[in-house]
Amino acid sequence: MAAKQLKVTLKKSVHGQLANIAQSVRGLGLRKRHQTVTVADTPENRGLIRTARHLLAVAEG
């Protein structure tokens, strides 16, 4: 069985955000607005997503 995946899209810029929020977005592999990446559904990635949830859109996939 394959590990679950999450599609994460950066909807808003990290400009002006706290450093830990910007680093969480970078840790997910996102660099530009409207960029989408696929990450494994792990507790670590869920924590990064939770930190920047107001900037991101997340979908199963």
C-alpha distance matrix in Angstrom:
0.0 3.8 6.6 9.0 12.1 15.7 18.5 21.6 25.1 28.3 30.8 33.8 35.4 35.1 38.9 40.8 37.8 37.8 36.7 33.7 32.4 32.9 31.2 28.1 28.0 28.4 25.7 23.2 24.6 26.9 30.4 32.0 32.2 30.1 27.6 23.9 21.1 17.3 16.3 13.3 13.5 15.1 18.3 20.2 19.5 20.2 23.5 24.5 23.9 25.9 28.7 29.2 28.1 31.5 30.9 27.4 25.6 21.9 19.5 15.9 14.4
3.8 0.0 3.8 6.4 8.8 12.6 15.2 18.3 21.7 24.9 27.6 30.5 31.9 31.7 35.4 37.5 34.6 34.7 33.5 30.6 29.3 29.6 27.9 24.9 24.6 24.9 22.3 19.7 20.9 23.2 26.7 28.3 28.7 26.6 24.0 20.3 17.4 13.7 12.7 10.0 10.9 12.8 16.3 17.8 16.7 17.7 21.1 21.6 21.0 23.4 26.0 26.2 25.3 28.7 27.8 24.3 22.6 19.0 16.9 13.5 11.6
6.6 3.8 0.0 3.8 6.4 10.0 13.2 15.8 19.4 22.4 25.1 27.8 29.2 28.7 32.4 34.3 31.3 31.3 30.1 27.1 25.8 26.3 24.6 21.5 21.4 22.0 19.2 16.7 18.4 20.7 24.3 26.1 26.4 24.6 22.1 18.5 15.5 11.8 10.0 6.7 7.2 9.0 12.6 14.1 13.0 14.0 17.3 18.0 17.5 19.8 22.4 22.8 22.0 25.5 24.8 21.4 20.0 16.4 14.9 11.7 10.5
9.0 6.4 3.8 0.0 3.8 6.9 10.3 13.0 16.7 19.8 22.2 25.0 26.7 26.5 30.3 32.1 29.2 29.4 28.6 25.7 24.0 24.7 23.4 20.1 19.7 20.8 18.4 15.5 17.4 19.1 22.8 24.2 24.1 22.1 20.0 16.3 13.7 10.1 8.7 6.0 5.4 8.4 11.7 13.5 11.8 12.0 15.7 16.3 15.1 17.3 20.2 20.4 19.1 22.5 21.9 18.4 16.7 13.0 11.2 8.0 7.4
12.1 8.8 6.4 3.8 0.0 3.8 6.7 9.6 13.1 16.3 18.8 21.8 23.4 23.4 27.1 29.2 26.4 27.0 26.2 23.6 21.6 21.9 20.9 17.7 16.8 17.8 15.9 12.6 14.2 15.6 19.3 20.5 20.4 18.4 16.2 12.5 10.0 6.4 5.6 4.6 5.2 8.8 12.1 13.0 10.4 11.1 14.7 14.5 13.1 15.8 18.4 18.0 16.9 20.1 19.1 15.5 13.9 10.4 8.9 6.4 5.3
15.7 12.6 10.0 6.9 3.8 0.0 3.8 6.2 9.8 12.9 15.3 18.2 20.0 20.2 23.9 25.9 23.3 24.0 23.6 21.2 18.8 19.2 18.7 15.4 14.2 15.8 14.3 10.8 12.7 13.3 17.0 17.9 17.3 15.4 13.6 10.1 8.2 5.5 5.4 6.2 5.9 9.4 11.9 12.6 9.3 9.4 12.9 12.3 10.2 13.1 15.6 14.8 13.5 16.4 15.4 11.8 10.1 6.7 5.8 4.8 5.3
18.5 15.2 13.2 10.3 6.7 3.8 0.0 3.8 6.7 10.2 12.4 15.6 17.6 18.3 21.9 24.3 22.0 23.4 23.0 21.1 18.4 18.2 18.3 15.4 13.2 14.8 14.3 10.5 11.5 11.3 14.7 14.9 14.2 11.9 10.2 6.6 5.7 4.5 6.5 8.9 9.5 12.7 15.0 15.0 11.3 11.7 14.8 13.3 10.9 14.1 16.1 14.4 13.1 15.4 13.8 10.1 8.1 5.7 5.1 6.1 5.9
21.6 18.3 15.8 13.0 9.6 6.2 3.8 0.0 3.8 6.8 9.3 12.2 14.0 14.6 18.2 20.5 18.3 19.7 19.5 17.8 14.8 14.7 15.1 12.3 9.8 11.9 11.9 8.3 9.5 8.5 11.9 12.1 11.3 9.6 8.3 5.5 5.4 6.3 7.4 10.4 10.7 13.2 14.7 14.1 10.3 10.7 13.0 10.9 8.3 11.6 13.1 11.0 10.1 12.2 10.2 6.6 5.8 4.6 6.6 8.9 9.5
25.1 21.7 19.4 16.7 13.1 9.8 6.7 3.8 0.0 3.8 6.0 9.2 11.2 12.6 16.0 18.5 16.9 19.0 19.1 18.1 14.7 14.1 15.3 13.1 9.9 12.0 13.2 9.9 10.2 7.9 10.3 9.5 7.9 5.9 5.6 4.3 6.6 8.9 10.8 14.0 14.6 16.9 18.2 17.2 13.5 13.8 15.5 13.0 10.3 13.3 14.2 11.2 10.5 11.3 8.6 5.6 5.1 6.5 8.6 11.6 12.2
28.3 24.9 22.4 19.8 16.3 12.9 10.2 6.8 3.8 0.0 3.8 5.8 7.4 8.9 12.2 14.8 13.4 15.8 16.1 15.6 12.2 11.1 13.1 11.5 8.0 10.3 12.4 9.9 10.1 6.8 8.3 7.1 5.2 5.2 5.8 6.7 9.0 11.8 13.1 16.4 16.9 18.6 19.3 17.9 14.4 14.8 15.6 12.6 10.4 13.0 12.9 9.4 9.6 9.6 6.1 4.8 6.6 9.0 11.9 15.1 15.9
30.8 27.6 25.1 22.2 18.8 15.3 12.4 9.3 6.0 3.8 0.0 3.8 7.0 9.5 12.2 14.6 13.6 16.6 17.6 17.5 13.8 13.1 15.7 14.3 11.1 13.7 15.9 13.6 13.9 10.5 11.2 9.1 5.7 5.5 8.1 9.3 12.2 14.9 16.4 19.5 19.6 21.4 21.9 20.8 17.4 17.1 17.8 15.2 12.6 14.4 14.3 10.6 10.0 8.7 5.5 5.4 6.5 10.1 12.8 16.4 17.6
33.8 30.5 27.8 25.0 21.8 18.2 15.6 12.2 9.2 5.8 3.8 0.0 3.8 6.6 8.8 10.9 10.5 13.8 15.2 15.7 12.1 11.2 14.5 13.7 10.8 13.3 16.0 14.6 14.8 11.2 11.1 9.0 6.1 7.8 10.3 12.2 14.8 17.7 18.7 21.8 21.8 23.2 23.2 21.7 18.6 18.4 18.4 15.5 13.5 14.8 13.9 10.1 10.4 8.2 5.0 7.1 9.6 13.0 16.2 19.7 21.0
35.4 31.9 29.2 26.7 23.4 20.0 17.6 14.0 11.2 7.4 7.0 3.8 0.0 3.8 5.4 8.3 8.5 11.9 12.8 14.1 10.9 9.1 12.5 12.8 9.9 11.7 14.9 14.3 14.0 10.5 9.3 7.6 6.0 9.2 10.9 13.5 15.6 18.8 19.6 22.8 23.2 24.2 24.1 22.0 19.2 19.6 19.1 15.8 14.6 16.1 14.3 10.8 12.3 10.5 7.2 9.7 12.6 15.7 19.0 22.3 23.3
35.1 31.7 28.7 26.5 23.4 20.2 18.3 14.6 12.6 8.9 9.5 6.6 3.8 0.0 3.8 6.2 5.4 8.4 9.0 10.4 7.6 5.6 9.3 10.1 7.9 9.6 12.7 12.9 13.1 10.2 9.2 9.1 8.7 12.0 12.7 14.8 16.1 19.1 19.2 22.1 22.5 22.8 22.4 20.0 17.6 18.1 17.0 13.7 13.3 14.5 12.1 9.1 11.6 10.3 7.6 10.3 13.8 16.4 20.0 23.0 24.1
38.9 35.4 32.4 30.3 27.1 23.9 21.9 18.2 16.0 12.2 12.2 8.8 5.4 3.8 0.0 3.8 5.6 8.7 9.6 12.2 10.1 8.0 11.5 13.2 11.4 12.4 15.7 16.4 16.1 13.2 11.4 10.9 10.7 14.3 15.3 18.0 19.5 22.6 22.8 25.8 26.2 26.5 25.9 23.4 21.2 21.8 20.4 17.1 17.0 17.9 15.1 12.4 15.0 13.1 10.8 13.8 17.2 20.0 23.5 26.6 27.7
40.8 37.5 34.3 32.1 29.2 25.9 24.3 20.5 18.5 14.8 14.6 10.9 8.3 6.2 3.8 0.0 3.8 6.7 8.7 11.5 9.9 9.0 12.5 14.1 13.2 14.6 17.5 18.4 18.8 16.2 14.8 14.5 14.1 17.5 18.7 21.0 22.3 25.2 25.0 27.7 27.7 27.7 26.5 24.1 22.4 22.6 20.7 17.8 17.9 18.0 14.9 12.8 15.4 13.3 12.0 15.4 19.0 21.7 25.4 28.5 30.0
37.8 34.6 31.3 29.2 26.4 23.3 22.0 18.3 16.9 13.4 13.6 10.5 8.5 5.4 5.6 3.8 0.0 3.8 6.4 8.3 6.4 6.4 9.9 11.0 10.6 12.6 14.9 15.9 16.9 14.7 14.1 14.4 14.0 17.0 17.9 19.6 20.5 23.0 22.4 24.8 24.6 24.3 23.0 20.6 19.1 19.1 17.0 14.3 14.5 14.4 11.2 9.4 12.3 10.8 9.9 13.2 16.9 19.3 23.0 25.9 27.6
37.8 34.7 31.3 29.4 27.0 24.0 23.4 19.7 19.0 15.8 16.6 13.8 11.9 8.4 8.7 6.7 3.8 0.0 3.8 5.6 5.4 6.5 8.8 10.2 11.2 12.7 14.4 16.1 17.5 16.0 15.8 16.9 16.9 19.9 20.2 21.5 21.8 23.9 22.8 24.8 24.4 23.6 21.8 19.3 18.5 18.6 15.8 13.6 14.6 14.1 10.4 10.0 13.3 12.6 12.2 15.1 18.9 20.7 24.5 27.0 28.8
36.7 33.5 30.1 28.6 26.2 23.6 23.0 19.5 19.1 16.1 17.6 15.2 12.8 9.0 9.6 8.7 6.4 3.8 0.0 3.8 5.4 5.2 6.1 8.6 10.0 10.6 12.0 14.4 15.5 14.7 14.3 16.2 17.1 20.1 19.8 21.0 20.8 22.9 21.5 23.5 23.6 22.5 21.0 18.0 17.4 18.2 15.4 12.8 14.6 14.8 11.1 11.0 14.7 14.7 13.8 16.1 19.8 21.3 24.9 27.1 28.5
33.7 30.6 27.1 25.7 23.6 21.2 21.1 17.8 18.1 15.6 17.5 15.7 14.1 10.4 12.2 11.5 8.3 5.6 3.8 0.0 3.8 5.5 5.1 6.1 8.7 9.8 10.2 12.5 14.4 14.1 14.8 17.0 17.7 20.2 19.6 20.2 19.5 21.0 19.2 20.7 20.5 19.1 17.4 14.5 14.2 14.8 11.8 9.6 11.8 11.8 8.1 9.0 12.7 13.6 13.2 14.8 18.4 19.2 22.8 24.7 26.2
32.4 29.3 25.8 24.0 21.6 18.8 18.4 14.8 14.7 12.2 13.8 12.1 10.9 7.6 10.1 9.9 6.4 5.4 5.4 3.8 0.0 3.8 5.4 5.1 6.4 8.8 9.7 11.0 13.0 11.9 12.8 14.4 14.6 16.9 16.6 17.3 17.1 18.8 17.4 19.4 19.0 18.3 16.8 14.3 13.1 13.4 11.0 8.3 9.4 9.6 6.1 5.6 9.4 10.0 9.3 11.2 14.8 16.1 19.7 22.0 23.6
32.9 29.6 26.3 24.7 21.9 19.2 18.2 14.7 14.1 11.1 13.1 11.2 9.1 5.6 8.0 9.0 6.4 6.5 5.2 5.5 3.8 0.0 3.8 5.4 5.2 6.3 8.6 10.1 11.0 9.7 9.7 11.5 12.4 15.2 14.6 15.9 15.8 18.1 17.2 19.6 20.1 19.6 18.8 15.9 14.3 15.3 13.5 10.1 11.2 12.5 9.4 7.9 11.6 11.9 10.0 11.7 15.4 16.8 20.4 22.7 23.8
31.2 27.9 24.6 23.4 20.9 18.7 18.3 15.1 15.3 13.1 15.7 14.5 12.5 9.3 11.5 12.5 9.9 8.8 6.1 5.1 5.4 3.8 0.0 3.8 5.4 5.0 6.0 8.7 9.8 9.8 10.4 13.2 14.8 17.2 15.8 16.5 15.6 17.4 15.9 18.0 18.6 17.6 16.9 13.5 12.5 14.2 12.2 8.8 11.1 12.7 9.8 9.5 13.1 14.4 12.7 13.6 16.9 17.6 20.9 22.7 23.6
28.1 24.9 21.5 20.1 17.7 15.4 15.4 12.3 13.1 11.5 14.3 13.7 12.8 10.1 13.2 14.1 11.0 10.2 8.6 6.1 5.1 5.4 3.8 0.0 3.8 5.4 4.9 6.4 8.9 9.1 11.0 13.6 14.5 16.2 14.8 14.8 13.6 14.9 13.1 14.9 15.2 14.3 13.5 10.4 9.0 10.5 8.6 5.1 7.4 9.2 6.9 6.9 10.2 12.2 10.9 11.1 14.2 14.4 17.7 19.3 20.4
28.0 24.6 21.4 19.7 16.8 14.2 13.2 9.8 9.9 8.0 11.1 10.8 9.9 7.9 11.4 13.2 10.6 11.2 10.0 8.7 6.4 5.2 5.4 3.8 0.0 3.8 5.4 5.3 6.8 5.8 7.7 9.9 10.7 12.4 11.1 11.5 10.9 13.0 12.1 14.7 15.4 15.4 15.3 12.6 10.2 11.6 10.9 7.1 7.7 10.3 8.6 6.8 9.6 11.1 8.8 8.7 11.8 12.6 15.9 17.9 18.8
28.4 24.9 22.0 20.8 17.8 15.8 14.8 11.9 12.0 10.3 13.7 13.3 11.7 9.6 12.4 14.6 12.6 12.7 10.6 9.8 8.8 6.3 5.0 5.4 3.8 0.0 3.8 5.3 5.0 5.2 6.3 9.7 11.8 13.7 11.7 12.3 11.2 13.4 12.5 15.3 16.7 16.5 16.8 13.6 11.6 13.9 13.2 9.4 10.8 13.6 11.8 10.5 13.4 14.9 12.3 12.1 14.9 15.4 18.3 20.0 20.3
25.7 22.3 19.2 18.4 15.9 14.3 14.3 11.9 13.2 12.4 15.9 16.0 14.9 12.7 15.7 17.5 14.9 14.4 12.0 10.2 9.7 8.6 6.0 4.9 5.4 3.8 0.0 3.8 5.3 7.4 9.6 12.9 14.8 16.1 13.7 13.3 11.3 12.4 10.5 12.6 14.0 13.3 13.6 10.2 8.6 11.5 10.8 7.4 9.7 12.5 11.2 10.9 13.6 16.0 13.9 13.2 15.6 15.2 17.8 18.9 19.1
23.2 19.7 16.7 15.5 12.6 10.8 10.5 8.3 9.9 9.9 13.6 14.6 14.3 12.9 16.4 18.4 15.9 16.1 14.4 12.5 11.0 10.1 8.7 6.4 5.3 5.3 3.8 0.0 3.8 5.7 9.0 11.8 13.1 13.6 11.1 10.0 7.8 8.9 7.3 10.0 11.5 11.7 12.7 10.0 7.2 9.9 10.4 7.1 7.9 11.5 11.2 10.3 12.1 14.6 12.4 10.7 12.5 11.8 14.2 15.3 15.5
24.6 20.9 18.4 17.4 14.2 12.7 11.5 9.5 10.2 10.1 13.9 14.8 14.0 13.1 16.1 18.8 16.9 17.5 15.5 14.4 13.0 11.0 9.8 8.9 6.8 5.0 5.3 3.8 0.0 3.8 6.5 9.6 11.8 12.5 9.4 9.0 6.9 9.1 8.7 12.0 14.2 14.8 16.2 13.5 10.8 13.6 14.2 10.8 11.4 15.0 14.4 12.9 14.8 16.8 13.9 12.4 14.1 13.8 15.9 17.1 16.5
26.9 23.2 20.7 19.1 15.6 13.3 11.3 8.5 7.9 6.8 10.5 11.2 10.5 10.2 13.2 16.2 14.7 16.0 14.7 14.1 11.9 9.7 9.8 9.1 5.8 5.2 7.4 5.7 3.8 0.0 3.8 6.2 8.1 9.1 6.5 7.3 7.0 10.1 10.7 14.2 16.0 17.0 18.1 15.6 12.6 14.6 15.1 11.5 11.3 14.7 13.9 11.5 13.3 14.5 11.1 10.0 12.0 12.7 15.1 17.1 16.9
30.4 26.7 24.3 22.8 19.3 17.0 14.7 11.9 10.3 8.3 11.2 11.1 9.3 9.2 11.4 14.8 14.1 15.8 14.3 14.8 12.8 9.7 10.4 11.0 7.7 6.3 9.6 9.0 6.5 3.8 0.0 3.8 7.1 9.3 7.2 9.6 10.0 13.5 14.4 17.9 19.7 20.6 21.6 18.9 16.0 18.1 18.2 14.4 14.4 17.5 16.1 13.5 15.6 16.0 12.4 12.2 14.5 15.9 18.3 20.6 20.3
32.0 28.3 26.1 24.2 20.5 17.9 14.9 12.1 9.5 7.1 9.1 9.0 7.6 9.1 10.9 14.5 14.4 16.9 16.2 17.0 14.4 11.5 13.2 13.6 9.9 9.7 12.9 11.8 9.6 6.2 3.8 0.0 3.8 6.4 5.6 9.0 10.9 14.6 16.2 19.9 21.5 22.8 23.8 21.5 18.4 19.9 20.2 16.6 15.8 18.7 17.5 14.3 15.8 15.5 11.7 11.7 13.6 15.7 18.1 20.7 20.5
32.2 28.7 26.4 24.1 20.4 17.3 14.2 11.3 7.9 5.2 5.7 6.1 6.0 8.7 10.7 14.1 14.0 16.9 17.1 17.7 14.6 12.4 14.8 14.5 10.7 11.8 14.8 13.1 11.8 8.1 7.1 3.8 0.0 3.8 5.4 8.7 11.5 15.1 16.9 20.5 21.5 23.2 24.0 22.2 18.8 19.6 20.2 16.8 15.2 17.8 16.9 13.3 14.1 13.2 9.5 9.6 11.2 13.9 16.4 19.5 19.7
30.1 26.6 24.6 22.1 18.4 15.4 11.9 9.6 5.9 5.2 5.5 7.8 9.2 12.0 14.3 17.5 17.0 19.9 20.1 20.2 16.9 15.2 17.2 16.2 12.4 13.7 16.1 13.6 12.5 9.1 9.3 6.4 3.8 0.0 3.8 6.4 9.9 13.2 15.7 19.3 20.3 22.5 23.7 22.3 18.7 19.3 20.6 17.5 15.4 18.1 18.1 14.5 14.4 13.9 10.4 9.3 9.6 12.0 13.8 16.9 16.9
27.6 24.0 22.1 20.0 16.2 13.6 10.2 8.3 5.6 5.8 8.1 10.3 10.9 12.7 15.3 18.7 17.9 20.2 19.8 19.6 16.6 14.6 15.8 14.8 11.1 11.7 13.7 11.1 9.4 6.5 7.2 5.6 5.4 3.8 0.0 3.8 6.8 10.4 12.9 16.6 18.2 20.4 22.0 20.3 16.7 18.0 19.4 16.2 14.6 17.8 17.9 14.7 15.0 15.4 11.9 10.2 10.5 11.9 13.5 16.0 15.4
23.9 20.3 18.5 16.3 12.5 10.1 6.6 5.5 4.3 6.7 9.3 12.2 13.5 14.8 18.0 21.0 19.6 21.5 21.0 20.2 17.3 15.9 16.5 14.8 11.5 12.3 13.3 10.0 9.0 7.3 9.6 9.0 8.7 6.4 3.8 0.0 3.8 6.9 9.8 13.4 15.0 17.5 19.4 18.2 14.5 15.7 17.7 15.0 13.1 16.5 17.3 14.5 14.3 15.5 12.4 9.7 9.1 9.4 10.3 12.4 11.6
21.1 17.4 15.5 13.7 10.0 8.2 5.7 5.4 6.6 9.0 12.2 14.8 15.6 16.1 19.5 22.3 20.5 21.8 20.8 19.5 17.1 15.8 15.6 13.6 10.9 11.2 11.3 7.8 6.9 7.0 10.0 10.9 11.5 9.9 6.8 3.8 0.0 3.8 6.4 10.1 12.3 14.6 16.9 15.6 12.0 13.9 16.0 13.4 12.1 15.9 16.7 14.7 14.8 16.8 14.0 11.1 10.8 9.9 10.6 11.7 10.6
17.3 13.7 11.8 10.1 6.4 5.5 4.5 6.3 8.9 11.8 14.9 17.7 18.8 19.1 22.6 25.2 23.0 23.9 22.9 21.0 18.8 18.1 17.4 14.9 13.0 13.4 12.4 8.9 9.1 10.1 13.5 14.6 15.1 13.2 10.4 6.9 3.8 0.0 3.8 7.0 9.3 12.0 14.9 14.2 10.8 12.6 15.3 13.5 12.2 15.9 17.4 16.0 15.7 18.2 16.1 12.8 11.9 9.7 9.5 9.4 7.8
16.3 12.7 10.0 8.7 5.6 5.4 6.5 7.4 10.8 13.1 16.4 18.7 19.6 19.2 22.8 25.0 22.4 22.8 21.5 19.2 17.4 17.2 15.9 13.1 12.1 12.5 10.5 7.3 8.7 10.7 14.4 16.2 16.9 15.7 12.9 9.8 6.4 3.8 0.0 3.8 6.5 8.5 11.4 10.6 7.4 9.7 12.4 11.0 10.5 13.9 15.5 14.9 14.9 18.0 16.3 13.2 12.9 10.3 10.7 10.1 9.3
13.3 10.0 6.7 6.0 4.6 6.2 8.9 10.4 14.0 16.4 19.5 21.8 22.8 22.1 25.8 27.7 24.8 24.8 23.5 20.7 19.4 19.6 18.0 14.9 14.7 15.3 12.6 10.0 12.0 14.2 17.9 19.9 20.5 19.3 16.6 13.4 10.1 7.0 3.8 0.0 3.8 5.7 9.3 9.4 7.2 9.2 12.2 11.9 11.7 14.5 16.6 16.7 16.5 20.0 18.9 15.7 15.2 12.1 11.9 10.3 9.7
13.5 10.9 7.2 5.4 5.2 5.9 9.5 10.7 14.6 16.9 19.6 21.8 23.2 22.5 26.2 27.7 24.6 24.4 23.6 20.5 19.0 20.1 18.6 15.2 15.4 16.7 14.0 11.5 14.2 16.0 19.7 21.5 21.5 20.3 18.2 15.0 12.3 9.3 6.5 3.8 0.0 3.8 6.9 8.4 6.5 6.9 10.4 11.1 10.4 12.5 15.2 15.8 15.0 18.6 18.3 15.1 14.4 11.0 10.8 9.0 9.8
15.1 12.8 9.0 8.4 8.8 9.4 12.7 13.2 16.9 18.6 21.4 23.2 24.2 22.8 26.5 27.7 24.3 23.6 22.5 19.1 18.3 19.6 17.6 14.3 15.4 16.5 13.3 11.7 14.8 17.0 20.6 22.8 23.2 22.5 20.4 17.5 14.6 12.0 8.5 5.7 3.8 0.0 3.8 5.3 5.3 6.1 8.7 10.1 10.6 12.2 14.4 15.8 15.7 19.4 19.3 16.7 16.7 13.6 14.2 12.7 13.6
18.3 16.3 12.6 11.7 12.1 11.9 15.0 14.7 18.2 19.3 21.9 23.2 24.1 22.4 25.9 26.5 23.0 21.8 21.0 17.4 16.8 18.8 16.9 13.5 15.3 16.8 13.6 12.7 16.2 18.1 21.6 23.8 24.0 23.7 22.0 19.4 16.9 14.9 11.4 9.3 6.9 3.8 0.0 3.8 5.6 5.0 6.2 8.8 9.8 10.3 12.4 14.6 14.6 18.4 18.9 16.8 17.3 14.6 15.8 14.8 16.4
20.2 17.8 14.1 13.5 13.0 12.6 15.0 14.1 17.2 17.9 20.8 21.7 22.0 20.0 23.4 24.1 20.6 19.3 18.0 14.5 14.3 15.9 13.5 10.4 12.6 13.6 10.2 10.0 13.5 15.6 18.9 21.5 22.2 22.3 20.3 18.2 15.6 14.2 10.6 9.4 8.4 5.3 3.8 0.0 3.8 5.4 5.2 6.5 8.8 9.9 11.0 13.1 14.0 17.7 17.7 16.0 17.2 15.0 16.7 16.3 17.5
19.5 16.7 13.0 11.8 10.4 9.3 11.3 10.3 13.5 14.4 17.4 18.6 19.2 17.6 21.2 22.4 19.1 18.5 17.4 14.2 13.1 14.3 12.5 9.0 10.2 11.6 8.6 7.2 10.8 12.6 16.0 18.4 18.8 18.7 16.7 14.5 12.0 10.8 7.4 7.2 6.5 5.3 5.6 3.8 0.0 3.8 5.3 5.0 6.2 8.5 9.9 11.0 11.7 15.3 14.8 12.7 13.7 11.5 13.3 13.3 14.4
20.2 17.7 14.0 12.0 11.1 9.4 11.7 10.7 13.8 14.8 17.1 18.4 19.6 18.1 21.8 22.6 19.1 18.6 18.2 14.8 13.4 15.3 14.2 10.5 11.6 13.9 11.5 9.9 13.6 14.6 18.1 19.9 19.6 19.3 18.0 15.7 13.9 12.6 9.7 9.2 6.9 6.1 5.0 5.4 3.8 0.0 3.8 5.5 5.0 6.0 8.7 10.1 9.8 13.6 14.0 11.9 12.6 10.2 12.2 12.3 14.4
23.5 21.1 17.3 15.7 14.7 12.9 14.8 13.0 15.5 15.6 17.8 18.4 19.1 17.0 20.4 20.7 17.0 15.8 15.4 11.8 11.0 13.5 12.2 8.6 10.9 13.2 10.8 10.4 14.2 15.1 18.2 20.2 20.2 20.6 19.4 17.7 16.0 15.3 12.4 12.2 10.4 8.7 6.2 5.2 5.3 3.8 0.0 3.8 5.4 5.0 6.3 8.9 9.6 13.2 13.9 12.7 14.3 12.9 15.4 16.0 18.0
24.5 21.6 18.0 16.3 14.5 12.3 13.3 10.9 13.0 12.6 15.2 15.5 15.8 13.7 17.1 17.8 14.3 13.6 12.8 9.6 8.3 10.1 8.8 5.1 7.1 9.4 7.4 7.1 10.8 11.5 14.4 16.6 16.8 17.5 16.2 15.0 13.4 13.5 11.0 11.9 11.1 10.1 8.8 6.5 5.0 5.5 3.8 0.0 3.8 5.5 5.3 6.7 8.5 11.7 11.5 10.5 12.7 11.9 14.8 15.9 17.6
23.9 21.0 17.5 15.1 13.1 10.2 10.9 8.3 10.3 10.4 12.6 13.5 14.6 13.3 17.0 17.9 14.5 14.6 14.6 11.8 9.4 11.2 11.1 7.4 7.7 10.8 9.7 7.9 11.4 11.3 14.4 15.8 15.2 15.4 14.6 13.1 12.1 12.2 10.5 11.7 10.4 10.6 9.8 8.8 6.2 5.0 5.4 3.8 0.0 3.8 5.4 5.4 5.5 9.2 9.1 7.4 9.2 8.3 11.5 13.1 15.2
25.9 23.4 19.8 17.3 15.8 13.1 14.1 11.6 13.3 13.0 14.4 14.8 16.1 14.5 17.9 18.0 14.4 14.1 14.8 11.8 9.6 12.5 12.7 9.2 10.3 13.6 12.5 11.5 15.0 14.7 17.5 18.7 17.8 18.1 17.8 16.5 15.9 15.9 13.9 14.5 12.5 12.2 10.3 9.9 8.5 6.0 5.0 5.5 3.8 0.0 3.8 5.5 5.0 8.5 9.9 9.2 11.0 10.4 13.6 15.2 17.8
28.7 26.0 22.4 20.2 18.4 15.6 16.1 13.1 14.2 12.9 14.3 13.9 14.3 12.1 15.1 14.9 11.2 10.4 11.1 8.1 6.1 9.4 9.8 6.9 8.6 11.8 11.2 11.2 14.4 13.9 16.1 17.5 16.9 18.1 17.9 17.3 16.7 17.4 15.5 16.6 15.2 14.4 12.4 11.0 9.9 8.7 6.3 5.3 5.4 3.8 0.0 3.8 5.8 8.3 9.3 9.8 12.6 12.9 16.4 18.3 20.5
29.2 26.2 22.8 20.4 18.0 14.8 14.4 11.0 11.2 9.4 10.6 10.1 10.8 9.1 12.4 12.8 9.4 10.0 11.0 9.0 5.6 7.9 9.5 6.9 6.8 10.5 10.9 10.3 12.9 11.5 13.5 14.3 13.3 14.5 14.7 14.5 14.7 16.0 14.9 16.7 15.8 15.8 14.6 13.1 11.0 10.1 8.9 6.7 5.4 5.5 3.8 0.0 3.8 5.5 5.6 6.5 9.9 11.0 14.8 17.3 19.4
28.1 25.3 22.0 19.1 16.9 13.5 13.1 10.1 10.5 9.6 10.0 10.4 12.3 11.6 15.0 15.4 12.3 13.3 14.7 12.7 9.4 11.6 13.1 10.2 9.6 13.4 13.6 12.1 14.8 13.3 15.6 15.8 14.1 14.4 15.0 14.3 14.8 15.7 14.9 16.5 15.0 15.7 14.6 14.0 11.7 9.8 9.6 8.5 5.5 5.0 5.8 3.8 0.0 3.8 5.4 5.2 7.5 8.6 12.3 15.0 17.5
31.5 28.7 25.5 22.5 20.1 16.4 15.4 12.2 11.3 9.6 8.7 8.2 10.5 10.3 13.1 13.3 10.8 12.6 14.7 13.6 10.0 11.9 14.4 12.2 11.1 14.9 16.0 14.6 16.8 14.5 16.0 15.5 13.2 13.9 15.4 15.5 16.8 18.2 18.0 20.0 18.6 19.4 18.4 17.7 15.3 13.6 13.2 11.7 9.2 8.5 8.3 5.5 3.8 0.0 3.8 5.8 8.3 10.8 14.3 17.5 20.0
30.9 27.8 24.8 21.9 19.1 15.4 13.8 10.2 8.6 6.1 5.5 5.0 7.2 7.6 10.8 12.0 9.9 12.2 13.8 13.2 9.3 10.0 12.7 10.9 8.8 12.3 13.9 12.4 13.9 11.1 12.4 11.7 9.5 10.4 11.9 12.4 14.0 16.1 16.3 18.9 18.3 19.3 18.9 17.7 14.8 14.0 13.9 11.5 9.1 9.9 9.3 5.6 5.4 3.8 0.0 3.8 7.2 10.1 13.7 17.0 19.0
27.4 24.3 21.4 18.4 15.5 11.8 10.1 6.6 5.6 4.8 5.4 7.1 9.7 10.3 13.8 15.4 13.2 15.1 16.1 14.8 11.2 11.7 13.6 11.1 8.7 12.1 13.2 10.7 12.4 10.0 12.2 11.7 9.6 9.3 10.2 9.7 11.1 12.8 13.2 15.7 15.1 16.7 16.8 16.0 12.7 11.9 12.7 10.5 7.4 9.2 9.8 6.5 5.2 5.8 3.8 0.0 3.8 6.4 10.0 13.3 15.2
25.6 22.6 20.0 16.7 13.9 10.1 8.1 5.8 5.1 6.6 6.5 9.6 12.6 13.8 17.2 19.0 16.9 18.9 19.8 18.4 14.8 15.4 16.9 14.2 11.8 14.9 15.6 12.5 14.1 12.0 14.5 13.6 11.2 9.6 10.5 9.1 10.8 11.9 12.9 15.2 14.4 16.7 17.3 17.2 13.7 12.6 14.3 12.7 9.2 11.0 12.6 9.9 7.5 8.3 7.2 3.8 0.0 3.8 6.9 10.5 12.5
21.9 19.0 16.4 13.0 10.4 6.7 5.7 4.6 6.5 9.0 10.1 13.0 15.7 16.4 20.0 21.7 19.3 20.7 21.3 19.2 16.1 16.8 17.6 14.4 12.6 15.4 15.2 11.8 13.8 12.7 15.9 15.7 13.9 12.0 11.9 9.4 9.9 9.7 10.3 12.1 11.0 13.6 14.6 15.0 11.5 10.2 12.9 11.9 8.3 10.4 12.9 11.0 8.6 10.8 10.1 6.4 3.8 0.0 3.8 7.0 9.3
19.5 16.9 14.9 11.2 8.9 5.8 5.1 6.6 8.6 11.9 12.8 16.2 19.0 20.0 23.5 25.4 23.0 24.5 24.9 22.8 19.7 20.4 20.9 17.7 15.9 18.3 17.8 14.2 15.9 15.1 18.3 18.1 16.4 13.8 13.5 10.3 10.6 9.5 10.7 11.9 10.8 14.2 15.8 16.7 13.3 12.2 15.4 14.8 11.5 13.6 16.4 14.8 12.3 14.3 13.7 10.0 6.9 3.8 0.0 3.8 6.2
15.9 13.5 11.7 8.0 6.4 4.8 6.1 8.9 11.6 15.1 16.4 19.7 22.3 23.0 26.6 28.5 25.9 27.0 27.1 24.7 22.0 22.7 22.7 19.3 17.9 20.0 18.9 15.3 17.1 17.1 20.6 20.7 19.5 16.9 16.0 12.4 11.7 9.4 10.1 10.3 9.0 12.7 14.8 16.3 13.3 12.3 16.0 15.9 13.1 15.2 18.3 17.3 15.0 17.5 17.0 13.3 10.5 7.0 3.8 0.0 3.7
14.4 11.6 10.5 7.4 5.3 5.3 5.9 9.5 12.2 15.9 17.6 21.0 23.3 24.1 27.7 30.0 27.6 28.8 28.5 26.2 23.6 23.8 23.6 20.4 18.8 20.3 19.1 15.5 16.5 16.9 20.3 20.5 19.7 16.9 15.4 11.6 10.6 7.8 9.3 9.7 9.8 13.6 16.4 17.5 14.4 14.4 18.0 17.6 15.2 17.8 20.5 19.4 17.5 20.0 19.0 15.2 12.5 9.3 6.2 3.7 0.0
